[in-house]
Amino acid sequence: MNLHAVLTILVFSPLLGIVILAFMPKQAEKLIKVVGLLATVPALLIAIAAYLHFQWGKDLADFAVSTSWIQFRGMGGVPEPFFSVNYELGLSGFQLVLVVLTAVVATLSALAAAKFVKKEWKGYFMLFLLLEIGMLGVFTAENLILFFIFFEITLIPTFFLIGKWGYFEKEKAAYSFLIYNGLGSAVLLIVIMILFGKTGTTNIEMLTKIIADPSAPLSGDLKLGLLISLLIAFGVKLPIFPLHSWMLKVHVQAPPSVVMIHSGILLKIGAYGLIRFGMGIFPEQFKTLATLIAILGVVNLLYGAFLAFIQTDFKMVLAYSSISHMGIVLIGLAAMNEAGVQGAIFQVISHGLISALLFFLVGVLYERTDTSLIENLGGIAKGMPIAAGFLLAGAMASLGLPGMSGFVSEFMAFLGLFKELPWIAAVGTIGIIMTAAYLLRAVLGMTYGKAHREFTGVLDLRGVELIPVGVLMLLIVLIGVFPSVLSSPLQTTLETIMLGLGG
């Protein structure tokens, strides 16, 4: 069966929505919202179909596409191209689960935007759909040049979505996002150009083979330097302490529908880059830095957890919680074994779902009450029992309650690290305890804490608002109860990584 065009359709399907929106009058608000939402559906359906294609025993290589794209010719009329870059898209198991996560969260975020965005819907949805193209492209690109182009595409619409539709300090948050991520992009571009110049290719599979060859045209020191550069470039995106301050501003100032995408998907590009390019292309050098990465992971985990504990604004609690939970990704990768790496990937997916759920809920609370301060939200369970219930369930998932996705990811990541670096893992467990402390403090303070206002007249979750929370909670429980829905497609990816690490 010829499926080579499927990934191109998947990635660029939101473009049809952009074109339709461009010709629509901005006064047609309801129709714009419908088109904006429907434009995300084709990618969602294709992503689900690709997942079912795998579950039915078919090969994901069926979706791969590679065609001639850019050629750089030498001087003197040499007929053969000196350098060439192909248009290459593909899917591995890891890429597949990230594409499904992206498509699901994007559709739910578009649904949420219809409620949270109050002005200029036409411009919002055009930028939002451009952002979705960038995210889908990042996770399907099979060469570094194409990856970088899609990576840059995500920055531009995110900047405008934060700066125009955010809250009081939206411009400051937008510029902070752009400066930090722009510097990370510059470092990434330097790495790509060095690899391109030294090897003559940016194809990820070919780069992996070339650099694994002892006769590769890169010294050991250069490889280590390139890996450190990737750690910085993707460390900004993840984020790794101390490259994290921009993310706090974004999570507080961006509109909830954008934060759902940012925390649920965009942060995961950093983890994806470290796994796919850092660990995949430079496995030996990654081993060399394993202890350092484990320490960085524990620092992230503890720093985020302790600062989340003292916050009075629930948005800030969730922002620092994201920093803390991304530390678990680093901890799992630093283990350099199958349990740890699988735990890291599970954490990427799990946190994407949980953070999207919690930021949607805090957006609803803010929209109803004009506050996200924990003290001012005390006693919301009386007036908003459904919202309070989902909020408590989301917190339980985030702190790793068995039967939910957070437990599976945290258990495997720490299991892997205890096998290799038990003393660092032991220190990291303090962060797990603190996670329970700060989440229960915040959520119980909001749901059953002392009431400073009457919530009986406040509307609870209703109508379409129940769709995002219901879908996200269903997926969180599904992964927690049946982790094979993730572990099955990830098996080939894990085997490839372990082979590269010599395991």
The 8 nearest C-alpha neighbors of each residue, nearest first, counted from 0:
[[1, 2, 61, 3, 62, 57, 58, 60],
 [2, 0, 3, 61, 4, 62, 5, 63],
 [1, 3, 62, 5, 4, 61, 0, 63],
 [2, 4, 62, 64, 5, 1, 63, 61],
 [5, 3, 7, 2, 6, 8, 64, 62],
 [4, 6, 8, 2, 7, 3, 9, 62],
 [7, 5, 9, 8, 4, 10, 62, 88],
 [6, 8, 10, 9, 4, 5, 11, 88],
 [7, 9, 5, 6, 11, 12, 10, 4],
 [10, 8, 6, 42, 7, 12, 11, 5],
 [11, 9, 7, 135, 132, 8, 136, 12],
 [10, 12, 8, 14, 13, 9, 132, 7],
 [11, 13, 14, 8, 9, 10, 15, 42],
 [14, 12, 16, 38, 15, 128, 11, 39],
 [15, 13, 17, 12, 16, 11, 18, 128],
 [16, 14, 18, 13, 17, 12, 19, 38],
 [15, 17, 38, 19, 13, 14, 18, 20],
 [16, 18, 14, 20, 125, 15, 19, 21],
 [17, 19, 21, 15, 16, 20, 14, 22],
 [20, 18, 16, 21, 17, 22, 15, 23],
 [21, 19, 23, 17, 22, 18, 16, 121],
 [20, 22, 18, 19, 23, 17, 125, 121],
 [23, 21, 20, 19, 24, 18, 17, 25],
 [22, 24, 20, 21, 25, 19, 27, 31],
 [25, 23, 26, 27, 22, 20, 21, 121],
 [24, 26, 27, 121, 23, 28, 119, 120],
 [25, 27, 24, 28, 23, 31, 29, 121],
 [28, 26, 25, 30, 24, 29, 31, 23],
 [27, 29, 31, 26, 30, 32, 25, 120],
 [30, 28, 32, 31, 27, 33, 26, 113],
 [29, 31, 33, 32, 28, 27, 34, 35],
 [32, 30, 28, 34, 33, 29, 35, 27],
 [33, 31, 35, 29, 30, 34, 113, 36],
 [32, 34, 30, 36, 31, 35, 37, 29],
 [35, 33, 37, 31, 36, 32, 38, 30],
 [36, 34, 32, 38, 33, 124, 37, 31],
 [35, 37, 33, 109, 34, 38, 39, 110],
 [36, 38, 34, 40, 39, 35, 33, 41],
 [39, 37, 16, 13, 35, 36, 40, 34],
 [40, 38, 37, 106, 36, 42, 41, 13],
 [39, 41, 43, 37, 42, 38, 44, 106],
 [42, 40, 44, 43, 39, 45, 12, 38],
 [43, 41, 9, 45, 40, 44, 39, 46],
 [42, 44, 102, 40, 46, 41, 45, 103],
 [45, 43, 41, 47, 46, 42, 48, 40],
 [46, 44, 48, 42, 47, 43, 49, 41],
 [47, 45, 49, 43, 99, 48, 44, 42],
 [46, 48, 50, 44, 49, 45, 43, 51],
 [47, 49, 45, 51, 50, 46, 52, 44],
 [50, 48, 52, 46, 47, 51, 45, 53],
 [49, 51, 47, 53, 52, 48, 54, 46],
 [50, 52, 54, 48, 53, 49, 55, 47],
 [53, 51, 49, 50, 55, 54, 57, 48],
 [52, 54, 57, 50, 51, 56, 55, 58],
 [55, 53, 51, 56, 52, 50, 57, 488],
 [54, 56, 52, 53, 57, 51, 50, 58],
 [57, 55, 54, 53, 58, 52, 51, 59],
 [56, 58, 53, 52, 55, 59, 54, 61],
 [59, 57, 60, 61, 53, 56, 52, 62],
 [58, 60, 61, 62, 90, 53, 91, 57],
 [59, 61, 62, 63, 58, 90, 89, 91],
 [60, 62, 59, 63, 58, 2, 3, 1],
 [61, 63, 3, 2, 60, 59, 89, 6],
 [64, 62, 89, 60, 88, 61, 3, 90],
 [63, 65, 3, 88, 87, 89, 62, 66],
 [66, 64, 87, 86, 85, 88, 63, 67],
 [67, 65, 86, 85, 68, 87, 64, 84],
 [66, 68, 85, 86, 69, 65, 84, 83],
 [67, 69, 85, 86, 84, 66, 70, 83],
 [70, 68, 84, 83, 85, 67, 71, 86],
 [71, 69, 83, 82, 80, 84, 72, 68],
 [70, 72, 82, 81, 80, 83, 73, 69],
 [73, 71, 80, 81, 70, 82, 74, 79],
 [72, 74, 81, 77, 75, 71, 80, 76],
 [73, 75, 76, 77, 72, 81, 78, 71],
 [76, 74, 77, 73, 78, 72, 79, 81],
 [75, 77, 74, 78, 73, 72, 79, 80],
 [76, 78, 75, 79, 73, 74, 72, 80],
 [79, 77, 76, 80, 72, 73, 81, 75],
 [78, 80, 77, 81, 72, 73, 76, 82],
 [81, 79, 72, 82, 71, 70, 83, 78],
 [80, 82, 72, 73, 71, 79, 83, 70],
 [83, 81, 71, 80, 70, 199, 72, 84],
 [84, 82, 70, 69, 71, 80, 85, 81],
 [83, 85, 69, 68, 70, 86, 82, 201],
 [86, 84, 67, 68, 66, 87, 65, 69],
 [85, 87, 66, 68, 65, 67, 84, 88],
 [88, 86, 65, 141, 64, 85, 140, 142],
 [87, 89, 140, 141, 139, 64, 63, 65],
 [90, 88, 63, 139, 141, 62, 64, 140],
 [91, 89, 94, 95, 59, 139, 92, 63],
 [90, 92, 94, 93, 95, 59, 492, 89],
 [91, 93, 488, 489, 95, 94, 492, 96],
 [94, 92, 95, 91, 489, 96, 492, 97],
 [93, 95, 91, 97, 90, 92, 138, 96],
 [94, 96, 92, 98, 93, 97, 90, 91],
 [95, 97, 99, 98, 93, 94, 100, 92],
 [98, 96, 100, 94, 99, 95, 101, 93],
 [97, 99, 101, 95, 100, 96, 94, 102],
 [98, 100, 96, 102, 46, 97, 101, 103],
 [101, 99, 97, 103, 98, 102, 104, 96],
 [102, 100, 98, 104, 99, 103, 105, 97],
 [101, 103, 43, 99, 105, 100, 104, 42],
 [104, 102, 100, 106, 105, 101, 99, 43],
 [103, 105, 107, 101, 106, 102, 108, 100],
 [106, 104, 108, 102, 103, 107, 101, 109],
 [107, 105, 109, 103, 108, 39, 104, 102],
 [108, 106, 110, 104, 109, 105, 467, 111],
 [107, 109, 111, 256, 105, 110, 106, 104],
 [110, 108, 112, 106, 36, 111, 107, 105],
 [109, 111, 107, 108, 112, 113, 36, 106],
 [110, 112, 108, 109, 113, 114, 256, 107],
 [113, 111, 109, 115, 114, 256, 116, 110],
 [112, 114, 111, 110, 32, 115, 116, 109],
 [113, 115, 112, 111, 116, 110, 117, 464],
 [114, 116, 112, 113, 117, 111, 255, 256],
 [117, 115, 112, 114, 118, 113, 164, 120],
 [116, 118, 115, 119, 114, 120, 113, 164],
 [119, 117, 120, 116, 164, 123, 121, 122],
 [120, 118, 121, 122, 123, 25, 117, 116],
 [121, 119, 123, 122, 118, 124, 28, 31],
 [122, 120, 123, 119, 124, 25, 31, 125],
 [123, 121, 125, 120, 124, 119, 126, 127],
 [122, 124, 120, 126, 121, 125, 127, 119],
 [123, 125, 127, 126, 35, 121, 122, 128],
 [126, 124, 17, 122, 128, 127, 123, 121],
 [127, 125, 129, 156, 124, 123, 128, 130],
 [126, 128, 124, 130, 129, 125, 123, 131],
 [127, 129, 131, 130, 125, 13, 126, 124],
 [130, 128, 126, 132, 131, 127, 125, 133],
 [129, 131, 127, 153, 133, 128, 132, 156],
 [130, 132, 128, 134, 133, 129, 135, 127],
 [133, 131, 129, 135, 130, 10, 134, 11],
 [132, 134, 149, 153, 136, 130, 152, 131],
 [135, 133, 131, 137, 136, 132, 130, 153],
 [134, 136, 10, 132, 138, 137, 133, 131],
 [135, 137, 133, 139, 134, 138, 149, 10],
 [138, 136, 134, 146, 149, 135, 140, 139],
 [137, 139, 136, 135, 94, 140, 98, 134],
 [138, 140, 136, 88, 89, 137, 90, 141],
 [141, 139, 88, 146, 137, 142, 136, 145],
 [142, 140, 88, 87, 203, 89, 202, 139],
 [141, 143, 202, 201, 203, 145, 144, 140],
 [142, 144, 146, 201, 145, 147, 202, 191],
 [145, 143, 147, 146, 142, 148, 201, 191],
 [144, 146, 148, 147, 143, 142, 140, 149],
 [145, 147, 143, 137, 140, 149, 144, 148],
 [146, 148, 150, 144, 145, 149, 143, 151],
 [149, 147, 145, 151, 150, 146, 152, 144],
 [148, 150, 133, 152, 146, 137, 151, 147],
 [151, 149, 147, 148, 152, 153, 137, 146],
 [150, 152, 148, 154, 153, 149, 147, 155],
 [151, 153, 149, 133, 150, 154, 155, 148],
 [154, 152, 133, 130, 151, 150, 155, 156],
 [153, 155, 151, 157, 152, 156, 158, 150],
 [154, 156, 158, 157, 153, 152, 159, 151],
 [157, 155, 126, 159, 158, 130, 154, 160],
 [158, 156, 160, 154, 159, 155, 161, 153],
 [159, 157, 173, 155, 156, 161, 160, 162],
 [158, 160, 162, 156, 161, 157, 163, 155],
 [161, 159, 157, 158, 163, 164, 162, 156],
 [162, 160, 253, 165, 159, 158, 173, 164],
 [161, 163, 170, 169, 159, 173, 160, 165],
 [162, 164, 160, 159, 161, 165, 169, 170],
 [165, 163, 160, 161, 162, 254, 166, 116],
 [164, 166, 253, 169, 254, 161, 252, 163],
 [165, 167, 252, 169, 168, 253, 254, 164],
 [166, 168, 169, 252, 165, 170, 171, 253],
 [169, 167, 171, 170, 166, 252, 172, 165],
 [168, 170, 162, 165, 172, 166, 252, 171],
 [171, 169, 162, 173, 172, 168, 174, 161],
 [170, 172, 174, 173, 169, 168, 175, 162],
 [171, 173, 248, 175, 169, 249, 170, 174],
 [174, 172, 170, 162, 176, 158, 175, 171],
 [175, 173, 177, 176, 171, 172, 178, 170],
 [174, 176, 172, 178, 245, 173, 177, 171],
 [177, 175, 173, 174, 245, 179, 178, 180],
 [176, 178, 174, 180, 175, 181, 179, 173],
 [179, 177, 181, 175, 180, 176, 174, 182],
 [180, 178, 182, 181, 176, 177, 175, 183],
 [179, 181, 183, 177, 182, 178, 176, 184],
 [180, 182, 184, 178, 183, 179, 177, 185],
 [183, 181, 185, 179, 184, 180, 178, 186],
 [182, 184, 232, 180, 186, 181, 185, 235],
 [183, 185, 187, 181, 182, 186, 180, 188],
 [186, 184, 182, 188, 187, 183, 181, 189],
 [185, 187, 189, 183, 184, 188, 232, 228],
 [188, 186, 184, 190, 185, 189, 232, 183],
 [189, 187, 191, 185, 190, 186, 184, 192],
 [188, 190, 192, 186, 187, 191, 193, 185],
 [189, 191, 187, 193, 188, 192, 225, 194],
 [192, 190, 188, 194, 189, 193, 195, 187],
 [191, 193, 195, 189, 194, 190, 196, 188],
 [194, 192, 196, 190, 195, 191, 197, 189],
 [195, 193, 191, 197, 192, 196, 198, 190],
 [196, 194, 192, 199, 200, 193, 198, 197],
 [195, 197, 193, 194, 199, 198, 192, 200],
 [198, 196, 194, 195, 193, 199, 216, 217],
 [197, 199, 195, 200, 196, 194, 216, 206],
 [200, 198, 195, 196, 82, 197, 201, 194],
 [201, 199, 195, 198, 202, 206, 83, 84],
 [200, 202, 142, 143, 195, 203, 144, 206],
 [203, 201, 142, 205, 200, 204, 206, 141],
 [202, 204, 206, 142, 205, 141, 201, 207],
 [205, 203, 207, 206, 202, 208, 141, 142],
 [206, 204, 208, 207, 202, 203, 209, 200],
 [207, 205, 209, 203, 208, 204, 210, 202],
 [206, 208, 280, 204, 205, 210, 209, 211],
 [209, 207, 205, 211, 206, 210, 212, 204],
 [210, 208, 206, 212, 211, 207, 215, 205],
 [209, 211, 212, 207, 215, 208, 206, 280],
 [210, 212, 208, 209, 207, 213, 215, 280],
 [211, 213, 209, 215, 210, 214, 208, 207],
 [214, 212, 215, 211, 210, 209, 216, 217],
 [213, 215, 212, 216, 217, 210, 209, 211],
 [216, 214, 212, 217, 213, 210, 209, 211],
 [217, 215, 197, 214, 218, 198, 210, 209],
 [218, 216, 215, 221, 222, 219, 197, 210],
 [219, 217, 221, 220, 222, 216, 215, 223],
 [218, 220, 222, 221, 223, 217, 284, 224],
 [221, 219, 223, 218, 222, 224, 217, 225],
 [220, 222, 224, 218, 223, 219, 225, 217],
 [223, 221, 225, 219, 224, 220, 226, 218],
 [224, 222, 220, 226, 221, 225, 284, 227],
 [225, 223, 221, 227, 222, 226, 220, 228],
 [226, 224, 228, 222, 223, 227, 190, 221],
 [225, 227, 229, 223, 228, 224, 277, 230],
 [228, 226, 230, 224, 229, 225, 223, 231],
 [227, 229, 225, 231, 226, 230, 232, 224],
 [230, 228, 232, 226, 231, 227, 233, 225],
 [229, 231, 227, 228, 234, 233, 232, 226],
 [230, 232, 234, 228, 229, 233, 235, 227],
 [233, 231, 183, 229, 234, 187, 230, 235],
 [232, 234, 269, 236, 235, 230, 231, 229],
 [233, 235, 231, 239, 238, 237, 230, 236],
 [236, 234, 238, 242, 233, 237, 232, 183],
 [235, 237, 269, 238, 233, 234, 266, 180],
 [238, 236, 269, 266, 234, 235, 239, 270],
 [237, 239, 235, 236, 234, 243, 242, 322],
 [240, 238, 234, 242, 237, 243, 241, 235],
 [241, 239, 242, 243, 299, 238, 298, 295],
 [240, 242, 243, 239, 244, 238, 235, 299],
 [243, 241, 240, 235, 239, 238, 244, 234],
 [242, 244, 238, 241, 240, 246, 245, 239],
 [245, 243, 246, 247, 242, 248, 241, 240],
 [246, 244, 175, 248, 176, 247, 243, 249],
 [245, 247, 249, 244, 248, 243, 250, 176],
 [248, 246, 250, 249, 244, 245, 318, 251],
 [247, 249, 172, 251, 246, 245, 250, 252],
 [250, 248, 246, 252, 172, 253, 251, 247],
 [249, 251, 247, 248, 258, 252, 253, 318],
 [250, 252, 248, 249, 314, 253, 247, 315],
 [251, 253, 166, 249, 169, 165, 250, 248],
 [252, 254, 165, 161, 249, 250, 251, 258],
 [253, 255, 165, 257, 256, 164, 258, 252],
 [256, 254, 258, 362, 257, 359, 259, 358],
 [255, 257, 108, 259, 112, 258, 254, 111],
 [258, 256, 260, 259, 255, 254, 261, 253],
 [257, 259, 261, 255, 260, 256, 262, 250],
 [260, 258, 355, 256, 257, 263, 261, 262],
 [261, 259, 263, 257, 258, 264, 262, 265],
 [260, 262, 258, 265, 263, 259, 264, 257],
 [263, 261, 259, 266, 258, 260, 264, 354],
 [351, 262, 264, 260, 355, 259, 261, 354],
 [265, 263, 267, 260, 261, 266, 262, 351],
 [264, 266, 261, 267, 268, 262, 260, 263],
 [267, 265, 237, 268, 236, 264, 262, 269],
 [266, 268, 270, 269, 264, 265, 271, 347],
 [269, 267, 271, 266, 265, 270, 272, 236],
 [270, 268, 233, 237, 236, 267, 272, 271],
 [269, 271, 267, 273, 272, 268, 237, 274],
 [272, 270, 268, 274, 269, 273, 275, 267],
 [271, 273, 269, 275, 276, 270, 274, 268],
 [274, 272, 277, 270, 271, 276, 275, 278],
 [275, 273, 278, 271, 272, 277, 276, 270],
 [274, 276, 279, 272, 271, 273, 277, 278],
 [275, 277, 279, 280, 272, 273, 278, 274],
 [278, 276, 273, 281, 279, 274, 280, 226],
 [277, 279, 282, 274, 281, 276, 285, 280],
 [280, 278, 275, 276, 277, 281, 282, 496],
 [279, 281, 207, 276, 277, 278, 282, 206],
 [280, 282, 284, 278, 277, 283, 279, 285],
 [283, 281, 278, 285, 500, 284, 279, 499],
 [284, 282, 286, 285, 281, 287, 500, 499],
 [283, 285, 287, 286, 281, 282, 223, 288],
 [286, 284, 282, 288, 287, 283, 278, 289],
 [287, 285, 289, 283, 284, 288, 282, 335],
 [286, 288, 284, 285, 289, 283, 290, 223],
 [287, 289, 285, 291, 286, 290, 292, 284],
 [290, 288, 333, 286, 292, 291, 287, 285],
 [291, 289, 293, 292, 288, 294, 333, 287],
 [290, 292, 294, 288, 293, 289, 295, 333],
 [291, 293, 295, 289, 294, 290, 333, 296],
 [294, 292, 330, 296, 290, 333, 291, 295],
 [293, 295, 297, 291, 296, 292, 298, 290],
 [296, 294, 292, 298, 293, 297, 299, 291],
 [297, 295, 326, 329, 293, 330, 299, 294],
 [296, 298, 300, 294, 427, 299, 295, 301],
 [297, 299, 295, 301, 296, 300, 302, 294],
 [300, 298, 326, 296, 323, 302, 297, 301],
 [299, 301, 323, 326, 297, 298, 303, 430],
 [300, 302, 430, 304, 298, 303, 299, 305],
 [303, 301, 299, 305, 304, 298, 300, 306],
 [304, 302, 323, 319, 322, 306, 301, 300],
 [303, 305, 301, 307, 302, 306, 323, 433],
 [306, 304, 308, 307, 302, 303, 301, 433],
 [305, 307, 308, 303, 309, 304, 302, 319],
 [308, 306, 316, 304, 319, 310, 305, 309],
 [309, 307, 437, 305, 306, 310, 304, 436],
 [308, 310, 306, 307, 311, 305, 437, 316],
 [311, 309, 307, 312, 308, 316, 315, 306],
 [310, 312, 373, 372, 313, 309, 374, 315],
 [313, 311, 372, 315, 314, 310, 371, 373],
 [312, 314, 316, 315, 371, 373, 372, 317],
 [315, 313, 317, 316, 312, 251, 318, 371],
 [316, 314, 318, 313, 317, 312, 319, 310],
 [315, 317, 307, 313, 314, 319, 318, 310],
 [316, 318, 320, 314, 315, 319, 321, 313],
 [319, 317, 315, 321, 320, 316, 247, 250],
 [320, 318, 303, 322, 307, 321, 316, 317],
 [319, 321, 317, 323, 318, 322, 303, 316],
 [320, 322, 324, 318, 319, 323, 325, 317],
 [323, 321, 319, 325, 303, 320, 324, 299],
 [322, 324, 300, 303, 320, 299, 326, 321],
 [323, 325, 321, 326, 327, 322, 320, 300],
 [326, 324, 328, 327, 322, 323, 321, 329],
 [325, 327, 296, 300, 299, 329, 324, 323],
 [326, 328, 330, 325, 324, 329, 331, 296],
 [327, 329, 343, 325, 331, 326, 330, 346],
 [330, 328, 296, 332, 326, 327, 331, 333],
 [331, 329, 327, 293, 296, 333, 328, 332],
 [330, 332, 339, 412, 343, 340, 328, 334],
 [333, 331, 340, 329, 334, 330, 335, 339],
 [332, 334, 289, 293, 330, 335, 331, 292],
 [333, 335, 416, 339, 415, 332, 331, 336],
 [336, 334, 333, 332, 339, 340, 337, 286],
 [335, 337, 339, 334, 338, 340, 415, 497],
 [338, 336, 340, 339, 341, 493, 497, 335],
 [339, 337, 415, 341, 411, 336, 340, 342],
 [338, 340, 415, 331, 412, 342, 334, 341],
 [341, 339, 343, 332, 331, 337, 342, 338],
 [340, 342, 344, 338, 343, 339, 337, 345],
 [341, 343, 412, 408, 411, 345, 339, 340],
 [344, 342, 328, 331, 340, 346, 341, 345],
 [345, 343, 347, 341, 346, 342, 340, 348],
 [346, 344, 408, 342, 348, 347, 343, 349],
 [345, 347, 408, 349, 343, 344, 348, 350],
 [346, 348, 344, 345, 350, 349, 267, 351],
 [349, 347, 351, 345, 346, 350, 352, 344],
 [350, 348, 346, 351, 352, 404, 347, 345],
 [349, 351, 353, 352, 347, 348, 354, 346],
 [263, 352, 350, 348, 349, 354, 353, 264],
 [351, 353, 355, 349, 350, 354, 471, 263],
 [354, 352, 350, 356, 355, 351, 349, 357],
 [353, 355, 357, 356, 351, 350, 352, 263],
 [354, 356, 259, 352, 263, 358, 353, 357],
 [357, 355, 353, 359, 354, 358, 468, 471],
 [358, 356, 360, 354, 359, 355, 361, 353],
 [357, 359, 361, 360, 355, 356, 354, 362],
 [358, 360, 362, 356, 357, 361, 255, 355],
 [359, 361, 363, 357, 362, 358, 364, 356],
 [360, 362, 364, 358, 363, 359, 365, 357],
 [363, 361, 359, 365, 255, 360, 364, 358],
 [362, 364, 360, 366, 361, 365, 367, 359],
 [365, 363, 361, 367, 362, 366, 368, 360],
 [366, 364, 369, 370, 362, 368, 367, 363],
 [365, 367, 363, 364, 369, 368, 362, 115],
 [366, 368, 364, 365, 369, 363, 457, 458],
 [367, 369, 365, 370, 366, 364, 457, 371],
 [370, 368, 365, 366, 367, 371, 364, 372],
 [371, 369, 365, 368, 372, 375, 364, 376],
 [370, 372, 365, 313, 312, 373, 314, 361],
 [373, 371, 312, 375, 374, 370, 311, 313],
 [372, 374, 376, 445, 375, 311, 312, 313],
 [375, 373, 376, 377, 372, 445, 444, 311],
 [374, 376, 372, 373, 377, 451, 370, 452],
 [377, 375, 445, 373, 374, 379, 378, 372],
 [378, 376, 445, 448, 450, 449, 374, 375],
 [377, 379, 450, 447, 446, 448, 380, 445],
 [380, 378, 446, 381, 382, 383, 377, 376],
 [381, 379, 384, 446, 383, 387, 378, 382],
 [382, 380, 379, 383, 384, 378, 455, 454],
 [381, 383, 455, 454, 379, 380, 457, 384],
 [384, 382, 459, 380, 386, 379, 385, 381],
 [383, 385, 380, 387, 386, 388, 381, 382],
 [386, 384, 388, 387, 383, 389, 460, 459],
 [385, 387, 389, 388, 383, 384, 460, 390],
 [386, 388, 390, 384, 380, 385, 389, 446],
 [389, 387, 385, 391, 390, 386, 384, 392],
 [388, 390, 392, 386, 391, 387, 393, 385],
 [391, 389, 387, 393, 388, 392, 386, 394],
 [390, 392, 394, 388, 389, 393, 387, 395],
 [393, 391, 389, 395, 394, 390, 388, 396],
 [394, 392, 396, 390, 395, 391, 389, 397],
 [393, 395, 397, 391, 396, 392, 438, 398],
 [396, 394, 392, 398, 393, 400, 397, 391],
 [397, 395, 393, 399, 405, 394, 403, 400],
 [396, 398, 394, 399, 395, 405, 393, 353],
 [397, 399, 435, 395, 396, 434, 400, 394],
 [400, 398, 406, 405, 396, 397, 401, 395],
 [399, 401, 395, 396, 406, 403, 398, 402],
 [402, 400, 406, 403, 399, 479, 407, 405],
 [401, 403, 479, 480, 400, 476, 404, 406],
 [479, 404, 402, 476, 396, 401, 405, 475],
 [403, 405, 479, 478, 475, 407, 406, 349],
 [406, 404, 399, 396, 408, 407, 397, 403],
 [405, 407, 399, 401, 409, 404, 400, 408],
 [408, 406, 410, 404, 405, 409, 411, 479],
 [409, 407, 342, 346, 345, 405, 411, 410],
 [408, 410, 412, 406, 411, 407, 413, 405],
 [411, 409, 407, 413, 408, 412, 406, 414],
 [410, 412, 342, 414, 338, 408, 413, 409],
 [413, 411, 331, 339, 342, 409, 415, 414],
 [414, 412, 416, 415, 410, 411, 417, 409],
 [415, 413, 411, 417, 412, 416, 410, 418],
 [414, 416, 339, 338, 413, 334, 412, 418],
 [415, 417, 334, 413, 419, 418, 420, 414],
 [418, 416, 421, 414, 420, 424, 419, 415],
 [417, 419, 416, 415, 420, 421, 414, 334],
 [418, 420, 416, 417, 334, 421, 415, 335],
 [421, 419, 416, 417, 423, 422, 418, 424],
 [422, 420, 417, 424, 423, 425, 419, 418],
 [423, 421, 425, 424, 420, 426, 417, 427],
 [422, 424, 426, 425, 421, 420, 427, 294],
 [423, 425, 427, 421, 422, 426, 417, 416],
 [426, 424, 422, 427, 428, 423, 421, 429],
 [427, 425, 423, 424, 428, 429, 422, 297],
 [428, 426, 424, 297, 429, 425, 430, 423],
 [427, 429, 431, 430, 425, 426, 424, 432],
 [430, 428, 432, 427, 431, 426, 433, 301],
 [429, 431, 433, 301, 428, 432, 427, 300],
 [430, 432, 428, 434, 429, 433, 435, 427],
 [433, 431, 429, 430, 434, 435, 436, 428],
 [432, 434, 436, 430, 435, 431, 304, 437],
 [435, 433, 431, 436, 432, 437, 398, 304],
 [434, 436, 398, 433, 438, 432, 437, 439],
 [435, 437, 433, 434, 439, 438, 440, 432],
 [438, 436, 308, 440, 434, 439, 435, 441],
 [439, 437, 441, 440, 435, 436, 442, 434],
 [438, 440, 442, 441, 436, 443, 437, 435],
 [441, 439, 437, 438, 443, 444, 442, 436],
 [440, 442, 444, 438, 439, 443, 437, 445],
 [441, 443, 445, 439, 444, 440, 438, 446],
 [444, 442, 446, 445, 447, 439, 440, 441],
 [443, 445, 448, 441, 442, 377, 446, 440],
 [446, 444, 377, 376, 442, 443, 373, 448],
 [445, 447, 380, 378, 379, 443, 444, 387],
 [448, 446, 378, 443, 444, 445, 380, 377],
 [449, 447, 444, 377, 378, 445, 446, 450],
 [448, 450, 377, 378, 451, 447, 444, 374],
 [449, 451, 377, 378, 452, 448, 453, 376],
 [452, 450, 375, 449, 377, 453, 376, 374],
 [453, 451, 450, 454, 375, 377, 376, 378],
 [452, 454, 455, 451, 450, 456, 382, 378],
 [455, 453, 382, 457, 456, 379, 452, 381],
 [454, 456, 382, 457, 453, 381, 383, 458],
 [455, 457, 454, 458, 382, 453, 459, 383],
 [458, 456, 454, 455, 382, 459, 367, 383],
 [459, 457, 456, 460, 383, 382, 367, 461],
 [458, 460, 383, 461, 386, 457, 385, 382],
 [461, 459, 386, 464, 465, 385, 458, 462],
 [460, 462, 464, 465, 459, 463, 458, 385],
 [461, 463, 464, 465, 460, 466, 459, 467],
 [462, 464, 465, 466, 461, 467, 110, 111],
 [465, 463, 462, 466, 461, 460, 467, 468],
 [464, 466, 463, 468, 469, 467, 461, 462],
 [465, 467, 469, 463, 464, 468, 470, 462],
 [468, 466, 470, 469, 107, 465, 471, 464],
 [469, 467, 471, 465, 466, 470, 356, 472],
 [468, 470, 466, 472, 467, 471, 465, 473],
 [469, 471, 473, 467, 472, 468, 466, 474],
 [472, 470, 474, 468, 473, 469, 352, 467],
 [473, 471, 475, 469, 474, 470, 468, 476],
 [472, 474, 470, 476, 471, 475, 477, 469],
 [473, 475, 477, 471, 472, 476, 478, 470],
 [476, 474, 472, 404, 478, 473, 477, 403],
 [475, 477, 403, 479, 473, 474, 478, 480],
 [478, 476, 474, 480, 479, 475, 481, 473],
 [479, 477, 482, 481, 404, 476, 475, 480],
 [403, 478, 480, 404, 402, 476, 477, 482],
 [479, 481, 402, 477, 478, 476, 482, 403],
 [480, 482, 478, 483, 477, 479, 484, 476],
 [483, 481, 478, 484, 485, 479, 480, 486],
 [482, 484, 486, 485, 487, 481, 478, 488],
 [485, 483, 482, 486, 487, 481, 478, 488],
 [486, 484, 483, 487, 482, 488, 489, 478],
 [485, 487, 483, 489, 488, 484, 490, 482],
 [486, 488, 483, 489, 485, 490, 484, 92],
 [489, 487, 92, 490, 486, 485, 491, 93],
 [490, 488, 92, 486, 492, 487, 93, 491],
 [489, 491, 493, 492, 487, 488, 486, 494],
 [492, 490, 494, 493, 489, 495, 92, 488],
 [491, 493, 495, 489, 490, 494, 92, 496],
 [494, 492, 496, 490, 495, 491, 497, 489],
 [493, 495, 491, 497, 492, 496, 498, 490],
 [494, 496, 498, 492, 493, 497, 491, 499],
 [497, 495, 493, 499, 498, 494, 279, 492],
 [496, 498, 502, 500, 494, 499, 495, 493],
 [499, 497, 501, 495, 500, 496, 502, 494],
 [498, 500, 496, 497, 501, 282, 495, 279],
 [501, 499, 497, 498, 282, 502, 496, 283],
 [500, 502, 498, 499, 497, 496, 282, 283],
 [501, 497, 500, 498, 336, 499, 496, 337]]
